[in-house]
Amino acid sequence: MTFQRKTRIGVAVAVAVAIIAAHRAGHRHDRDEAPPAAPAQALTAAAKPAPPATWKLGSVTLHACELAQPNSGLSAAAWCASFGVPENRADPHGRRITLKLAVVRSQAQAPARDMLVLLAGGPGQAATEGWPPLAPALKDLLAHRHVLLLDQRGTGGSHPLTCQTPAATGEGAAFDPARLREETVACLKEIEATADPRQYTTTAAVEDLEAVRQALGAPTFDLLGISYGTRVAQQYAMRHPQGVRSIVLDGVVPNELVLGQDFARNLEDALEAQFARCNVEAGCKARFGDPYQTLYQLRDALRANPHKVGFRDPQTYQGVQRTLNEGSLASVVRMFAYSPLTAALLPLSIDAAAHGDVGPLLGQAKLLAGDLSDTMNGGMQASVICSEDADLLVPRPEDAGTILGTRMLDTLHAVCAVWPKGSRPADFHRPLESAVPTLLLSGQYDPVTPPRYGEAVLKGLSNARHLVLKGQGHNVITAGCAPRLVKTFIEDLVPKTLDAACLDRLQATPLFIDFNGAAP
């Protein structure tokens, strides 16, 4: 287990990847976008390969490429380039780093001047890796405009802050802040050989994005922020309002929020609301009684008696053993709560675990954890949260009785006691005030960025609309007719009159009463 995986469990704010969907992504370029055919005489030079296709946009020269999502067959065609920036903008003659950017080309002969910009979540996800699972739902946006994907510094192909230091504590081990600090120090030593972690903040990333905009010819941006990416979008709109045409925020993180402060409360609220559904669904109540109570009974039993359990790996079907304790249970339940599909399995999986069958719970958790660990950068997460939020975190002893407890706050304190901290503008946590057309999206049962966050941001926006999608969890842009509404909004820029009646057809995924599905 690498430091990257451990901090993803302990630090990650949100996840913008659709980890349940298994769509096939791909974008085929129009015929007029193909490189010109080689002259007939060049065909005789079989040993000399044709030059790669290139495309110049502003002062940036891009080449044809394929974007892949880790641990997936999903990919999308794009045009890629490397973009150099100073690591420390206060020292332009110091070390330079290379950022990876990609443009998914519009299908239009004469595309719109504005560009859609995907701002990925985490913090720690790379935009070029987050696009393939979103591409099928958002493909209609390519009808009139290009899509810009810039891996935020410290992620993906943009000088990632990764290390291979083995974890000092294994999966399911008791929380040990001293050992976590030792592990963090070891990881930091690796990273500091090639990077200054203080320079990998949201503020630095915003200036990178503006530099790319200027290099592309200064188009205006339609910002699409997902989860942590909504913070990046708001910060960019504060610093460079002239570059913003519209904003879409999915899974809203208010500027004034201290990341990590509400983790336990938000998860508890979501679980209570989800499990309350079981009390009104006759089949679920008859099968499981009160799953919320069962969860806490299981938590209490594991608190008193953490132990090793065996189950079949869902990918290899090999027998594996894991230590199951209250901390690992909380992490698993939190992962399940993100998506309405996995949340629908929670009462069944918790009931099975309470009766000694941990396979359904831990097997699915292994799939989710594997996907996330390969799409999140733990070092970049630490640089962002330790620089921007850690000093503002306050103890919450009232969380001790919740399923998540204080472990995530304790983890943040342990990591940030060691991790170097970058600068934070004095107005960084000031609420965004803007007249830019903005569409905000929230899921009813979001366990990390609940609808009240969207309502808080809405107060400072004079030309905005907040849509709460029934029965949904974290990140909802691919749910139901949401892609069509986003496309209409970006084209028309009239959020307050947007006809969102189609969202009324959305509902929560029925709760499973057995592994064949919900009650008939």
QUIRA-V224270 format. One record per backbone hydrogen bond with DSSP energy under -0.5 kcal/mol. NH is the residue of the N-H (numbers start at 1). CO is the residue of the C=O. Records with the same first field share a line. If there is no record, write none. Layout:
NH->CO + CO
//
This chain:
3->165
6->2
7->3
8->4
9->5
10->6
11->7
12->7 + 8
13->122
14->122
19->17
25->23
29->27
33->30
34->31
42->39
43->39 + 40
44->41
45->42
46->44
48->45
49->47
55->62
57->55 + 60
59->215
60->57
62->55 + 60
63->80
64->53
65->78
67->76
68->66
69->74
72->69
75->25
76->67
78->65
79->103
80->63
81->101
83->99
85->97
87->95
88->95
89->87
91->88
94->91
97->85
99->83
101->81 + 99
102->149
103->79
104->147
105->103
107->142
108->142
111->108
112->144
115->220
116->146
117->222
118->148
119->117 + 224
120->118
124->121
125->121
129->126
130->126
131->127
134->130 + 131
135->131
136->132
137->134
138->134
139->135
141->138
142->139
143->140
144->141
145->141
147->104
148->116
149->102
150->118
151->100 + 149
154->158
155->152
158->155
159->157
161->154
162->160
167->1
173->170
180->176
181->177
182->178
183->179
184->180
185->181
186->182
187->183
188->184
189->185
190->186
191->187
192->188
193->190
194->191
195->191
197->195
199->196
200->197
205->201
206->202
207->203
208->204
209->205
210->206
211->207
212->208
213->209
214->210
215->211
216->212
217->214
218->213
219->213
221->243
222->115
223->221 + 246
224->117
225->223 + 248
226->119
227->225 + 250
229->226
230->227
231->227 + 228
232->228
233->229
234->230
235->231
236->232
237->233
238->234
239->235
240->236
243->240
244->241
245->221 + 243
246->221
247->437
248->223
249->439
250->225 + 248
251->249 + 441
254->252
257->254
259->257
261->258
263->260
266->262
267->263
268->264
269->265
270->266
271->267
272->268
273->269
274->270
275->271
276->272
277->273 + 274
278->275
279->275 + 276
280->276 + 277
281->277
282->280
285->278 + 281
286->282
287->283
288->284
289->285
290->288
291->289
294->290
295->291
296->292
297->293
298->294
299->295
300->296
301->297
302->298
303->299
304->300
305->301
307->324
309->322
311->320
313->318
317->313
320->311
322->309
323->171
324->307 + 322
325->323
329->325
330->326
331->327
332->328
333->329
334->330
335->331
336->332
337->333
338->334 + 335
339->336
343->339
344->340
345->342
346->343
349->345
350->346
351->347
352->348
353->349
354->350
355->351
356->353
357->352
358->356
362->358
363->359
364->360
365->361
366->362
367->363
368->364
369->365
370->366
371->367
372->368
373->369
374->370
375->372
376->372
377->124
378->376
379->161
381->377
382->378
383->379
384->380
385->381
386->382
387->383
388->384
389->385
390->385
392->389
393->389 + 390
399->396
400->397
401->398
402->399
407->404
410->406
411->407
412->408
413->409
414->410
415->411
416->412
417->413
418->415
419->415
428->425
430->427
434->460
437->245
438->463
439->247
440->465
441->249
442->467
444->469
445->472
446->443
453->450
454->450
455->451
456->452
457->453
458->454
459->455 + 456
460->457
461->458
462->434 + 460
465->438
467->440 + 465
469->442 + 467
470->468
472->469
474->338
479->476
482->479
485->481
486->482
487->483
488->484
489->485
490->486
491->487
492->488
493->489
497->494
498->495
500->498
503->500
504->501
505->502
506->503
512->344
513->517
514->517
517->514
519->511
//
